[in-house]
Amino acid sequence: MDNQSENIDNSAEERHKYDLEQQKLSLSLQEKLASLPGKPGVYQFKNDEGKIIYVGKAKSLKSRVRSYFQQGRPVDAKTKALVRKIADVDVIVVDTEAEALILENNLIKENKPRYNVLLKDDKTYPYVRVTNEPFPRIFPTRRVIRDGSKYFGPYAEGKHIRYVMKTIRSIFPIRSCDYDINAETIAKHKFRVCLDFHIGKCEGPCEGLVPREHYNEYIRQAMQFLNGRTNDVERAMIEQMGRLAEEMKFEQAAGVRNRLELLKEYNSKQKVLTTELVDRDIFALARVDKDAATVVFSIREGKLIGKKHFYLMNSAEETESEILSKTLERWYLETDFVPEEIFLSHEIESPDFLLDFLKNKRGGAVYISVPKIGEKKKLVSMAAANALFQLQELHIRNAQRDTIISRPVLSLQRDLRLSKPPLRIECFDNSHLQGTEYVSSLVVFEDGKPRKSDYRKFKLRTIEGNDDFAAMQEVVRRRYSRLIQDNEKLPDLIIIDGGKGQLSHAMEILRELGLADKIVVIGLAKRLEEVFFPGMSDSLLLPKTSSSLKLLQRVRDEAHRFAITYHRLLRDKRTFHTELTEVPGVGEKTAQKLLIEFGSVEDIKNTPDEELLKHAGKKAVAAIREYFKKQEEGEPEEDFDEEDEDLDEEIKSAKDEF
């Protein structure tokens, strides 16, 4: 009973200390809350460790931030948990609400706060980029660079974007080169026309054969095409064809006619979702258990031209309104075009902030609505069905990723009698030359495949002479001490290249680190391909044709290759440094100059003196000849002082000090 009462007293004292600390934090927060400005901006909540846990935007920082701490205000479980962890708040004041929206998005991407909605797409979608140049280029890309270029998309399939680009190249005679074409390069005749000019796919802006205004009209029409405004492009091409015919330019008119036919063929293949020739974006949300997905349909002139989806895992505490709002914000921060109509599957709270941003970006009115009946409701339902499909597909892929394991890994689990599949394997190997340039390698295989980004090489620091056991101990200690320190993932299986000796010495270090019982470790001896286990005198011989032995051999051989490559690199560096610089009277600069000119020490040795004299002084050449002569005769080399070794061509004219 005494112990129980003592524990109760201790816990009460701890709660009292915690309450005092919270009161101090509250006082600090109250001071900041009292001085908040009533201007638009971004606020950042931090925990007691100074880490940003939430980023938000507000029309009025004062009223928005204070609302989190109002007593009696109904809040969800996530907000309650957030408020309990807030220890500090920082604010950034901006001029407009649009600036606040952009800044919030950047800060969320940079800091990834725990309590923010983080939308993820499962791949990098391709866009079509129109560059910001005097004579712009149009090409597909997966990287969005904000340099004034315009981007169209994203496109859900690579096949579709290839078809779009092929159509653009056929309809509009624009350049496909990556030349930096401007008035100066054209005047200097820096570039020449290529094959595209001769086959009629480009009009030669690189040589100034087409005016900039005429070329940029093609670019403007191509951008209309990418925006889905193909009817406008058709009308412009029909007018151009009629004008050329009136001017008796029938060949050019025929060329425009052919391009018009290609455009009509492209239009006929587009999926028509509505007979209304309108531009609109449709946002829909689907939820399964704790996960959610949103889908965006881009409809231009009644035709579907693009689709993209986002995922939000473990989103049970997020509302539909919050998820859809974040989807709209992210979408219109990344795309240049804002349509007049936006349809949603769910209502969003307080859309005024977002609506103001969209109006400013569009330069006109934007209408956000949730259709309830009719064709518009059907469009939203179709988008919601796609969102549900994407979410179910993601669950299936994740389940397959967790359950499908390669056959060699399963065979290795069976043959080594492991409790679980060795999905992550790490293997060590040492390399040296008579105790010099001692190095070790670490290679990593995941699910039977090399993961080269996780390879590591070690230049051993404590080894003197030829000691494989000590070398293995050093590299194992350095590797797993670092993993423990950084709290990184441990392997399922460690392979030590060697027999019982190397294995037992590696186990000593793993026991010191407390990992001996957490990771399976084996030794692989090369002579008979024997597998050794710690504490067992007998080895295991796997069948020569088994996939498990082939996997072990592949991992071991890769570690050996990686170690040898690193060792040779260090040895070559040492050879470069010593062969010529050890010649008395030849300095580093002279040695480097000769090696760059002649390629190798052997070539220098066989080069006539008159050629060497073009790149080195007489004394240096004479010293080189004397050095190689003594090597061939096997005579002992004469000792020189250190200052003699630093002689080079820069002091060849100085007096002889020796």
ZAMARGU-4260 file (C-alpha; in steps of 0.2 Angstrom, whole numbers, plus 5000, padded with zeros to 4 digits):
<rodrens>
0) 5000/5000/5000 | 5014/5012/5004 | 5022/5009/4987 | 5005/5012/4979 | 5002/5028/4988
5) 5020/5034/4984 | 5017/5031/4966 | 5000/5041/4967 | 5010/5055/4975 | 5023/5055/4962
10) 5011/5055/4947 | 5001/5069/4955 | 5017/5079/4957 | 5022/5076/4939 | 5004/5082/4933
15) 5007/5097/4944 | 5023/5101/4935 | 5016/5098/4918 | 5001/5110/4922 | 5013/5124/4927
20) 5023/5122/4911 | 5007/5123/4901 | 5002/5138/4910 | 5018/5146/4906 | 5016/5142/4888
25) 4998/5148/4888 | 5005/5165/4895 | 5017/5166/4881 | 5004/5162/4868 | 4992/5174/4876
30) 5004/5188/4873 | 5007/5184/4855 | 4988/5182/4852 | 4985/5199/4859 | 4997/5207/4847
35) 4991/5198/4831 | 4987/5209/4816 | 4970/5209/4807 | 4978/5207/4790 | 4979/5192/4778
40) 4994/5180/4780 | 5000/5163/4785 | 5001/5156/4803 | 5013/5142/4809 | 5009/5132/4825
45) 5024/5124/4833 | 5026/5111/4847 | 5037/5112/4862 | 5052/5106/4852 | 5050/5121/4840
50) 5044/5109/4826 | 5030/5116/4814 | 5015/5105/4816 | 5002/5115/4806 | 5002/5129/4793
55) 4986/5139/4789 | 4981/5154/4780 | 4969/5168/4785 | 4960/5184/4779 | 4963/5190/4796
60) 4977/5182/4806 | 4970/5190/4822 | 4953/5182/4821 | 4958/5166/4813 | 4972/5161/4825
65) 4962/5166/4841 | 4947/5155/4835 | 4958/5140/4839 | 4959/5144/4858 | 4940/5150/4861
70) 4932/5140/4875 | 4916/5131/4870 | 4919/5131/4852 | 4915/5114/4844 | 4930/5106/4836
75) 4934/5089/4830 | 4946/5076/4838 | 4961/5081/4826 | 4959/5100/4831 | 4958/5096/4849
80) 4974/5086/4848 | 4983/5100/4838 | 4978/5113/4851 | 4985/5103/4865 | 5002/5102/4856
85) 5003/5121/4852 | 5017/5129/4861 | 5021/5144/4850 | 5014/5152/4834 | 5023/5162/4821
90) 5014/5173/4808 | 5019/5180/4791 | 5009/5195/4785 | 5006/5197/4766 | 4997/5210/4755
95) 4983/5199/4747 | 4974/5183/4751 | 4981/5175/4735 | 4999/5178/4741 | 4993/5169/4757
100) 4987/5154/4748 | 5003/5152/4738 | 5014/5155/4753 | 5004/5142/4763 | 5006/5129/4749
105) 5025/5132/4749 | 5027/5131/4767 | 5017/5114/4768 | 5027/5107/4754 | 5043/5112/4763
110) 5039/5107/4781 | 5026/5093/4779 | 5017/5097/4795 | 5009/5083/4804 | 4992/5090/4806
115) 4990/5097/4788 | 4981/5088/4774 | 4995/5081/4763 | 4988/5076/4746 | 4999/5064/4736
120) 4998/5058/4718 | 5006/5041/4715 | 5017/5046/4700 | 5024/5061/4691 | 5012/5066/4678
125) 5018/5073/4661 | 5014/5090/4655 | 5016/5100/4639 | 5027/5115/4641 | 5027/5130/4630
130) 5043/5139/4634 | 5045/5158/4638 | 5057/5162/4623 | 5056/5174/4608 | 5053/5158/4597
135) 5044/5147/4610 | 5046/5128/4610 | 5033/5115/4614 | 5038/5098/4621 | 5032/5086/4635
140) 5040/5086/4652 | 5038/5080/4670 | 5047/5094/4678 | 5038/5111/4681 | 5050/5125/4681
145) 5042/5142/4685 | 5052/5153/4673 | 5037/5161/4664 | 5034/5145/4653 | 5016/5139/4652
150) 5011/5121/4656 | 4996/5111/4650 | 4990/5095/4658 | 4993/5085/4667 | 4990/5070/4655
155) 4986/5053/4664 | 4994/5042/4650 | 5010/5044/4641 | 5002/5037/4626 | 4989/5051/4625
160) 5003/5065/4627 | 5013/5057/4613 | 4997/5057/4602 | 4994/5076/4607 | 5012/5080/4603
165) 5012/5071/4586 | 4996/5080/4581 | 5003/5097/4586 | 5019/5094/4575 | 5007/5089/4561
170) 4996/5104/4562 | 5008/5118/4567 | 5025/5121/4559 | 5034/5125/4574 | 5052/5120/4579
175) 5058/5105/4587 | 5076/5110/4590 | 5083/5116/4607 | 5093/5131/4600 | 5093/5148/4609
180) 5085/5158/4595 | 5084/5176/4596 | 5087/5192/4585 | 5106/5191/4589 | 5109/5173/4585
185) 5099/5175/4569 | 5109/5191/4564 | 5125/5181/4567 | 5119/5166/4556 | 5123/5155/4571
190) 5111/5141/4566 | 5106/5132/4550 | 5089/5125/4545 | 5087/5106/4549 | 5078/5092/4540
195) 5061/5098/4548 | 5062/5114/4537 | 5065/5103/4521 | 5050/5092/4524 | 5039/5106/4528
200) 5037/5103/4547 | 5046/5120/4552 | 5047/5137/4543 | 5065/5140/4548 | 5065/5153/4562
205) 5083/5149/4566 | 5088/5158/4550 | 5075/5171/4551 | 5065/5164/4537 | 5049/5167/4546
210) 5044/5183/4556 | 5043/5182/4575 | 5024/5188/4575 | 5020/5175/4562 | 5028/5161/4571
215) 5020/5166/4588 | 5003/5165/4580 | 5006/5147/4577 | 5011/5145/4596 | 4995/5155/4601
220) 4984/5143/4591 | 4994/5128/4598 | 4990/5134/4615 | 4972/5136/4611 | 4973/5118/4605
225) 4981/5112/4621 | 4967/5121/4631 | 4954/5112/4621 | 4948/5127/4612 | 4949/5118/4595
230) 4934/5126/4588 | 4942/5143/4589 | 4958/5135/4580 | 4946/5128/4566 | 4938/5145/4563
235) 4955/5153/4562 | 4962/5140/4549 | 4946/5141/4539 | 4948/5160/4538 | 4966/5158/4533
240) 4962/5146/4520 | 4949/5157/4512 | 4961/5172/4512 | 4975/5162/4504 | 4963/5156/4490
245) 4957/5174/4487 | 4976/5179/4485 | 4978/5165/4472 | 4990/5156/4484 | 4982/5139/4481
250) 4997/5128/4487 | 4998/5137/4504 | 4979/5136/4505 | 4980/5117/4502 | 4993/5115/4515
255) 4981/5124/4528 | 4967/5113/4522 | 4977/5097/4525 | 4981/5103/4543 | 4963/5107/4546
260) 4958/5089/4541 | 4971/5083/4554 | 4963/5094/4567 | 4946/5088/4563 | 4952/5070/4564
265) 4959/5074/4582 | 4942/5082/4587 | 4933/5067/4582 | 4943/5055/4593 | 4940/5066/4609
270) 4928/5059/4622 | 4913/5071/4622 | 4905/5072/4640 | 4892/5086/4636 | 4884/5094/4621
275) 4887/5111/4629 | 4902/5119/4622 | 4908/5125/4639 | 4924/5124/4650 | 4923/5117/4667
280) 4933/5107/4680 | 4925/5093/4690 | 4931/5088/4707 | 4925/5073/4716 | 4929/5063/4732
285) 4928/5045/4737 | 4932/5037/4754 | 4936/5019/4759 | 4939/5016/4777 | 4952/5028/4783
290) 4958/5033/4765 | 4952/5045/4752 | 4955/5050/4734 | 4950/5065/4724 | 4949/5066/4705
295) 4949/5081/4694 | 4941/5081/4676 | 4946/5095/4664 | 4932/5098/4651 | 4935/5110/4637
300) 4922/5114/4625 | 4912/5099/4631 | 4927/5087/4628 | 4937/5078/4642 | 4955/5083/4639
305) 4963/5078/4656 | 4962/5069/4672 | 4972/5068/4688 | 4969/5060/4705 | 4976/5063/4722
310) 4977/5051/4738 | 4975/5055/4756 | 4980/5040/4767 | 4974/5039/4785 | 4961/5053/4783
315) 4947/5047/4794 | 4948/5064/4804 | 4948/5075/4789 | 4931/5081/4782 | 4926/5081/4764
320) 4926/5099/4764 | 4944/5101/4770 | 4950/5088/4757 | 4941/5095/4742 | 4947/5113/4747
325) 4965/5107/4748 | 4963/5098/4731 | 4956/5114/4723 | 4970/5124/4730 | 4984/5113/4724
330) 4976/5110/4707 | 4975/5129/4703 | 4991/5133/4711 | 4999/5121/4698 | 4989/5124/4683
335) 4988/5141/4673 | 4970/5139/4666 | 4954/5143/4677 | 4937/5139/4669 | 4922/5148/4672
340) 4913/5134/4680 | 4919/5122/4694 | 4908/5107/4700 | 4911/5098/4716 | 4904/5082/4724
345) 4903/5090/4741 | 4900/5107/4748 | 4916/5116/4754 | 4916/5128/4769 | 4920/5146/4767
350) 4925/5146/4749 | 4926/5165/4748 | 4945/5164/4751 | 4948/5152/4737 | 4935/5160/4726
355) 4944/5177/4727 | 4960/5169/4722 | 4952/5160/4707 | 4944/5176/4701 | 4960/5185/4701
360) 4969/5171/4692 | 4955/5170/4679 | 4952/5188/4677 | 4934/5186/4678 | 4919/5177/4687
365) 4921/5159/4693 | 4906/5149/4698 | 4908/5135/4711 | 4893/5123/4713 | 4887/5106/4719
370) 4875/5099/4706 | 4860/5090/4713 | 4851/5084/4697 | 4852/5082/4678 | 4867/5080/4667
375) 4879/5090/4678 | 4875/5078/4692 | 4879/5063/4681 | 4896/5071/4677 | 4900/5073/4695
380) 4895/5055/4699 | 4906/5049/4685 | 4921/5058/4692 | 4916/5051/4709 | 4916/5033/4702
385) 4933/5036/4695 | 4939/5042/4712 | 4933/5026/4720 | 4941/5015/4706 | 4958/5024/4709
390) 4957/5021/4728 | 4952/5003/4726 | 4966/5001/4713 | 4979/5008/4725 | 4973/4996/4739
395) 4975/4982/4727 | 4993/4987/4722 | 4998/4990/4740 | 4991/4972/4745 | 5001/4965/4730
400) 5017/4974/4735 | 5015/4967/4753 | 5011/4949/4747 | 5021/4946/4731 | 5038/4941/4735
405) 5051/4935/4722 | 5054/4917/4721 | 5073/4917/4725 | 5069/4927/4741 | 5056/4914/4746
410) 5068/4900/4742 | 5081/4908/4753 | 5069/4909/4767 | 5065/4890/4765 | 5083/4884/4763
415) 5090/4895/4778 | 5074/4891/4788 | 5071/4909/4792 | 5055/4915/4801 | 5052/4928/4788
420) 5057/4932/4770 | 5074/4941/4769 | 5067/4956/4759 | 5082/4967/4764 | 5099/4959/4762
425) 5116/4968/4766 | 5133/4960/4762 | 5151/4965/4767 | 5167/4962/4758 | 5185/4968/4761
430) 5198/4972/4748 | 5217/4977/4749 | 5234/4974/4742 | 5246/4966/4755 | 5238/4977/4768
435) 5238/4993/4758 | 5223/5003/4753 | 5212/4993/4764 | 5193/4996/4760 | 5176/4988/4763
440) 5160/4988/4753 | 5142/4986/4758 | 5129/4981/4745 | 5110/4981/4748 | 5097/4970/4739
445) 5079/4972/4742 | 5067/4958/4736 | 5081/4950/4727 | 5086/4966/4717 | 5101/4977/4720
450) 5097/4994/4728 | 5112/5004/4722 | 5107/5020/4730 | 5110/5011/4747 | 5127/5005/4743
455) 5141/5011/4754 | 5160/5010/4753 | 5172/5012/4768 | 5190/5017/4769 | 5196/5008/4784
460) 5204/5019/4797 | 5211/5007/4811 | 5218/4993/4801 | 5237/4990/4801 | 5244/4976/4790
465) 5234/4962/4783 | 5220/4959/4796 | 5203/4953/4788 | 5195/4950/4805 | 5199/4967/4812
470) 5193/4975/4795 | 5177/4966/4796 | 5174/4972/4814 | 5177/4990/4810 | 5165/4991/4795
475) 5151/4981/4804 | 5153/4993/4819 | 5153/5009/4809 | 5138/5003/4798 | 5126/4998/4812
480) 5131/5011/4825 | 5126/5023/4812 | 5109/5014/4808 | 5105/5014/4827 | 5110/5032/4829
485) 5099/5038/4814 | 5085/5026/4819 | 5085/5018/4801 | 5079/5002/4795 | 5089/4986/4799
490) 5091/4972/4787 | 5083/4955/4788 | 5099/4946/4783 | 5117/4950/4784 | 5130/4941/4773
495) 5148/4941/4778 | 5160/4936/4764 | 5171/4923/4772 | 5171/4908/4784 | 5169/4905/4802
500) 5183/4918/4807 | 5175/4933/4799 | 5158/4928/4804 | 5163/4926/4823 | 5172/4943/4823
505) 5157/4951/4815 | 5145/4943/4828 | 5156/4951/4842 | 5152/4968/4836 | 5133/4964/4834
510) 5132/4958/4851 | 5140/4974/4858 | 5127/4984/4848 | 5113/4973/4854 | 5108/4967/4837
515) 5114/4949/4838 | 5096/4942/4841 | 5087/4955/4830 | 5096/4951/4813 | 5100/4934/4805
520) 5119/4934/4800 | 5127/4921/4789 | 5145/4918/4782 | 5147/4913/4764 | 5164/4904/4761
525) 5169/4905/4742 | 5179/4889/4740 | 5164/4877/4742 | 5150/4890/4743 | 5147/4884/4761
530) 5135/4894/4772 | 5140/4896/4790 | 5128/4901/4805 | 5135/4909/4821 | 5138/4896/4834
535) 5137/4881/4823 | 5152/4871/4818 | 5144/4862/4803 | 5141/4872/4787 | 5126/4871/4776
540) 5128/4866/4757 | 5114/4872/4746 | 5111/4864/4730 | 5121/4871/4716 | 5106/4874/4705
545) 5095/4882/4718 | 5089/4899/4716 | 5093/4903/4734 | 5111/4899/4732 | 5112/4909/4715
550) 5104/4924/4725 | 5118/4923/4738 | 5131/4921/4725 | 5125/4936/4716 | 5124/4947/4732
555) 5142/4941/4737 | 5149/4944/4719 | 5141/4962/4719 | 5150/4966/4735 | 5166/4959/4729
560) 5165/4969/4713 | 5160/4985/4722 | 5175/4983/4734 | 5187/4979/4720 | 5182/4994/4710
565) 5184/5006/4725 | 5201/4998/4730 | 5207/5000/4712 | 5202/5018/4712 | 5212/5022/4728
570) 5227/5012/4721 | 5227/5021/4705 | 5226/5038/4714 | 5241/5032/4725 | 5251/5026/4709
575) 5248/5043/4701 | 5254/5052/4716 | 5270/5041/4719 | 5277/5035/4703 | 5283/5052/4696
580) 5283/5062/4712 | 5295/5050/4720 | 5307/5054/4706 | 5320/5066/4714 | 5319/5083/4705
585) 5301/5080/4699 | 5287/5090/4708 | 5268/5087/4707 | 5265/5100/4694 | 5278/5093/4682
590) 5271/5075/4685 | 5253/5081/4682 | 5258/5090/4666 | 5267/5074/4659 | 5253/5062/4664
595) 5240/5073/4656 | 5251/5075/4640 | 5257/5057/4638 | 5243/5047/4647 | 5253/5035/4658
600) 5270/5032/4667 | 5274/5018/4654 | 5271/5030/4640 | 5282/5043/4648 | 5296/5030/4650
605) 5296/5026/4632 | 5295/5044/4625 | 5311/5052/4618 | 5319/5065/4628 | 5316/5079/4615
610) 5297/5076/4617 | 5298/5076/4636 | 5309/5092/4635 | 5294/5101/4627 | 5284/5099/4644
615) 5298/5098/4657 | 5315/5105/4661 | 5332/5097/4657 | 5335/5092/4676 | 5318/5084/4677
620) 5320/5074/4662 | 5337/5069/4667 | 5330/5064/4684 | 5317/5053/4676 | 5329/5044/4665
625) 5340/5041/4680 | 5326/5034/4690 | 5320/5022/4677 | 5337/5016/4673 | 5340/5012/4691
630) 5324/5003/4692 | 5329/4992/4677 | 5346/4988/4684 | 5339/4985/4701 | 5352/4996/4710
635) 5347/5004/4726 | 5340/5022/4725 | 5350/5036/4732 | 5342/5045/4747 | 5337/5063/4744
640) 5332/5076/4756 | 5313/5081/4757 | 5317/5098/4748 | 5325/5089/4733 | 5308/5080/4730
645) 5299/5096/4728 | 5309/5102/4714 | 5300/5105/4698 | 5300/5116/4682 | 5296/5132/4692
650) 5314/5131/4700 | 5323/5123/4685 | 5333/5140/4682 | 5338/5142/4701 | 5355/5138/4707
655) 5359/5120/4711 | 5358/5119/4730 | 5363/5101/4731
</rodrens>
